[in-house]
Amino acid sequence: MGKPIAIQGIKGSFHHEVVQHYFNVEANVVECMSFDSVIDTLLNNQSDDIVMALENSIAGSIIPNYALIDNHNLSIVGECYLDIQHSLMALKNQTIEEILEVHSHPMALLQCKVFFREYPHIKLVEAKDTADVAKQISEQNIKGIAAIASKNAARLYGLHVLAESIQTITHNETRFVIVRRENNHTDNNGINKASLKFELDHKRGSLAAILNVLSDCKLNLTKIQSLPKIDTPWKYAFFVDVTFIDYKDYEKAKSIMGLMAENFKILGEYKNAKL
């Protein structure tokens, strides 16, 4: 068996579900309470693969995670889209009226805020991880406190689900990426998506020129995210995702962009999980 896969959170978290979907149900995981710690497992050779959330269909991009991948020169080798269904759970034999506090990750609380308008007596409390709250409630036999987590967490830690799918927007999807120290694929067959980074001066037409290159080379832009360069005023770094049918079209675009943009960098080449 290979090295374990590092995740942010614990077993029963959505990151753990991605491991089960992308790798296999029996895969061994390293549980980390922060994305920095997840990255450290790669850098310290404790893992060969890590799973990181990169964007949510409601809340948008998780900017710090783009920066972590970029700053440590890591490589995206795959992706997985997970339908995020939030459940409210607590110890058995309790009603929602008996719950005084709900603890969960800030993102989960935000996505379920409307549900709790009907229960003004409940205090919402931020925590580091969805599944970790469920585990603590179970292990410490805590009454009066509920968790927002996946149904998988409820099963794993023996909690009773008080309400299912409590997120405000029913279709709530998160994109996760699989990251390694380097992308060592030797065969380009099946590779039809790439994550790129480049920098441009703050002048008219600089971004439009790059976008024209993508269009001319038959690439489809699926994501663009700008970040100001803190050490250089009015200069921006752009993170983009592109999909393509023919790898040769992508290679052509890559060579042109490398000449046109500053500090052009490939963050990953992998298979599009949306097909």
N, C-alpha and C positions, 0 to 999 in steps of 0.2 A: 504494500500500500504506500502511495506517495505521501508527500507532506500534507498536513491539513490545510483547509481553505480558511482564510481569515475574514471575519465579518464584523461590522459595527453592530453591536447588540449581542443578544444571547439566543440560544435555541428557542424557537417559537416566534422570533422576530421575522419581519418581512425579508430582511437580508438572508436569514436562514432558509426561508421558503424559496428564494432565488437559487440558493445552492442546491436544494432538493430538485428544483426544476431543471437547472442548467447542467449540473453534474449528475448526482444520483441521491436517492433518499438516504443511503447509508454513509454518505460522505462525512468525513471527520472535519470539525470546524474549530477554529481558535476564536474565542469570544473576546471582543474588544469593546471598550466603552466609549471610544472616540475614533474618528477617522484618522487622526494622527497616529494613534496606536496601531490601527490596521496597516497603515503605510510602513510603520516600524517593523512589523513582522516580515514584510518583503525585504526591507533594507538589511535586516539582521539574519536573513536566510531561514527564518522560522516557517515561512510559507512560500509556495511558488505561485499561488493564485489568491487574489483578494476580490471581494465583491463590494462595490460602492454605488450608492444611489447618486444619480447625476442630475435628474430633473423629474419634476412632477407635472402632470397635465393641468393641475389647478394652481399650484404655488410657483411653478416655473423652475428655473435653473438653481442648482445648489452650487453657487459660484466658488466657495472655498475648495470644493472637491476638484474642480477644473484646475485650480492653482496648485493643489497638492500633486496631481498627476504630472503637470507641466514642470513644476519646480524640482521634482525628484527624477525627472527624465524617465518616467515609467511609460508603459505602453498598454493601450486598450486592445484586447484580443478578442472580445466578444461582448454581446449585450443581451439583455433580457427585459421584457416588459411585463410587469406584474400588476394585475387588477387589485387595487388596495381596497379591501372591504373591512371596515372597522366595526368591531363588536364591543359592547359594554359588558364587562364580566366582574363577578365578585364571588365570595364564598357562598355556598349553597344555603337555601332557606332564608334568603333576604329578598326584599322587594326594592324597587328603585326608589321608593319613598323613604326607605331606611338608609339609603346611601347619602352621606354627608359630604364626601369629597371624591373627586375623580382625578387620578394621577395618570399622566401619560407624557409622551414626547410632545414638545411644543407644536410640531407639525400636525400631529394627530388631533390635538386639542383644537387647533385652528380649523381643521377640515370638518370638525364635528360641532362647531360652535352653535349653529342654529338649533340642533337637537336639544341642547341644554337650556334653551330659552323657556322651554316648557317646565323646567325644573330649577327655578331660581334659588331653591334652598341648597343646591349642590355647588360646592366651591371647586373650581378647576385649578389643579396644581401641576406645574411643569416637572417633568422627570427626564432622565437621560435616555431611557429606552422603554418602548411599549411592553415588550415581553418581560423585562426585568421587574416591572411593577407587578405584573401577574404572578411571577414567581415569588416575590416577597409576600404578597397577600396570602398565597397558599402556604408557604413555609412558616410564616409567623402567625398564621390564623387570624388575620386582621379583619375585623368586622367594621362596617360603616364606610369602608373605602373600596372603590371600584377602579378597574383599569380599562383603558381603551387599547385593544390589541387585536390580533388575528384570532379566528376560531381555532387555529392550530395551537396557539398559546393556551387557550382555554382547555383544550383536550390534554395538552402536555402537562399542565399544572393543576388539573382537576377542578377548574372553576365553573360556575354556572353562568351561562350567557343570558343576561337580562334583556338585551336588545341587539339585533343584528343590523348590519349595513346602516350605521347611524351617520355616516358622512353626508355632508350637505349635498354634494353633487354625486349622483349615483355612479357615473362612470369616472372613476378616480384611478388613474394609471401612473405608475412610476417606472422610469427607465433606469435600470441598473447596468453597470458595465463590469466586465471581468478584466482585471488589470494584472500584468506581470512586469517583471523587471525589464524584459525586452520581448519584442515580437519576433519569434524565431521561425515563422512560417516560411517554407521554401516553395510552396505551391500556391500560385495565385488563383487557382480554380475555386470558385465559391466566394472569393473576396469581392464584395460589391458595395462596400461602405467604408468611409474613412473619416477620421477626426483630425482636423488640421488647426494649426495656429500660425498667425503671421501678424506683423505690425505695419502700420501705415502712418504717414504724416497726416496732420490735420489740415488737409487742403482739398479743394473742390475736385471731385471726380476720382479720387484715389480708390475709394471702395467700389464705385461703379465700374471702374476698369477691371478690377478683380472679378466682380460678379459677371461681367461680360465674358471673361475667359472661361468661367465655369459653364456658362450657357453655350458658348461656341464649342466647347469640348463635350457637350451632351451630358454634363453632370447636373444632378438635381440637388439644390441646396435645401436641406431639411432642418437645419438649425444654424443660427448665427447669434453669437453673444459677444458684446464688446466689453473690455475692461480697460480703464485708464491705467497708464503706466505711472505708478506713484512717483518714481524718481525722475520722470521726464514730462513736464506739463504739456498738455495738448497733443500727446502722442497716445495712440490706442493699440491694444492688442486685441485681435479678433480670434475667437474660437468658432470654427464652423464644422458642421457635419455634412458630408455629401454622399449621395448614392449614385451608382452608375451600373450600366449593363456590361459594357466592355472594359476590361482592365486597361487596355491600351489607351482608351480615351482619358482615363484617370491619369495614366502615366504622362500623357501629353500635357494635361492641365497642370500637373505637379511640376513639370520642368519649367513651364512658363511662369507659374506663380513664384517659383524659386528665384527667378530673375527680377520679377516685378516688385515683390514684397520684401520687407526686411525681416530677418530672423525667422524665415519660413521653417516650420517644424511639423513633422508627422507625429501625431499623438497616438495613432492606431489605425490599422487596416484590418477589417474583419467582415463577418457575414451579417447582412441586414436582417434583424430579427422580426421585422415588420412584414416580410414577404410571406 
